[in-house]
Amino acid sequence: MKKNITQNIGFLMLFLCIIVTLIFLGSIIYFISARGAKVISWEFLTQGPRMGMTQGGVLPAIIGTFYLTLGAILFALPLGLSCAIYLCEYSPKSFVVNIIRISINNLAGVPSVVFGLFGLAVFVNFFKFGVSILSGSFTLGILALPLIISASQEALMAVPQSIREASLSLGATKWGTIKNIVLPTALPGILTGVILSIGRVAGETAPILFTAAAFYTRGYPKSIFSEVMALPYHIYALMTEGTHPDQQKAIAYGCSLILLFMVLLVSGIAIAIRQRQRGINA
Amino acid sequence: MHNRIKIKADSINFFYNKVQALKNINIDILEKQVTAIIGPSGCGKSTFIRLLNRMDELVPHTSITGKIYIDDVDIFHTSADPVEIRKRVGMVFQKPNPFPKSIFENVSYGLKINGIKDKSFIEEKVEMSLKKAALWSEVKDRLHESALKLSGGQQQRLCIARCLAVQTEAILFDEPCASLDPISTAKIEELILELKKEYTIVIVTHNMQQAARSSDYTAFFLLGELIEFGKTQDIFTKPNDSKTEAYITGRFG
């Protein structure tokens, strides 16, 4: 009897924790939606800003964020996945490899503003890419790298040894086994890493602060060497600069809502792909 | 009837790190015969069978002395390609391990990785392999469903079909029925007897009855040593070594 009571209290506590978490999550979505929805209109989504950021839309920032995120993933996914494959499948399980693994995981904990300064020093100044989509994409890509590597590593390690053996025993080469068996099986897990990185990259402000973002650009980016507007930086700028705080605040909430929606949309697509893949695998 | 030697193990010593797992093993495995390897857990029988198609290489920190020949090819020679050897000598594992792909893709996998693209050839080969593995009638209407939906016994027969499609000359069975129910086990044993018409078969088993029922030759391993090797009939009726007798009569193991 006493045992049951303790157990029920335990379950109740756990359940309450879930509720609290859901309340936070729900209220974020509620407040951002309630305040952001007011300014969302067709014009807001399809035009550039006017009248010192107090009117018009934020399309350049949406496009900028899209380019930066896309660039970062295009850079980080092949590189990160290759690293993960090498670490999991090829490198001998040695002391040095463990150090590399730990270093990669620690890289994930580096504050994003540090990545920003690094990007400024390396991509903007050293490689002379200037403040541009390219510099920003590389900087964000490096930020996403550890996420992608560790998610891919976990996904690769979760592939049962038995099916690798099966493939090898049929006369497949190691690379053939990785390409035909290991990677397809690990794909859902790898996609999870990509989803997480997209969410992280799209919303980061500090790394693009010195490497890519502009408060205002005339028209749309013309090449990968153009400065861009980006949603997170736009929100930051609206809240800290300018002369019409009230109007700017409303637009900032609008931007937040769009950013939230973009991230959810991209995640949704990736989840759909993952589910489909699981359906095939199951 | 004289069968020629298909696989020859010549003074094999095998080490994990510094621990010796196999001690001076000499066996001649005859073509188109079933050779069973029996012995208690940890006696080195799985270690031995994995040497025969160089699957031991997947485990790091091992070393080996001695030679293994398949026909006349020295498989540990530096010029020998493990990929080529595994195309000739297939393996069926303890637990069914189909790929998380469709039934068809599982069987055609070995052909595809060998660069075969001819669709009708692949289809024919898949059908033939599934028929040989006595699985065709059960799966012919759902070749494109996931292999993981099959039962354990069916999965194991699928793994056998997968081997057969690559036209291996010999098939190694590493406790193939360890995770199967008696009916599935009986089907696999039946299949082994059928396959022996075309293939050289080596089977590691814990199950003495299985060895007695399905093999022509039996090798008894104990603590890394080959204690006795001979005709199955002789091993089970008049073993030469007292340890063999003790094991097969169930006094240990």
Interface residues (C-beta under 8 A of the other chain):
Chain A: P92 K93 P160 S162 I163 R164 E165 A166 S167 L168 S169 L170 G171 A172 T173 G176 N180 I181 P184 T185 I280 N281 A282
Chain B: N53 M55 L58 P60 V83 E84 R86 K87 G90 M91 F93 K95 N97 P98 F99 P100 K101 Y109 G110 K112 I113 N114 S146 L148 C159 R162 C163 V166
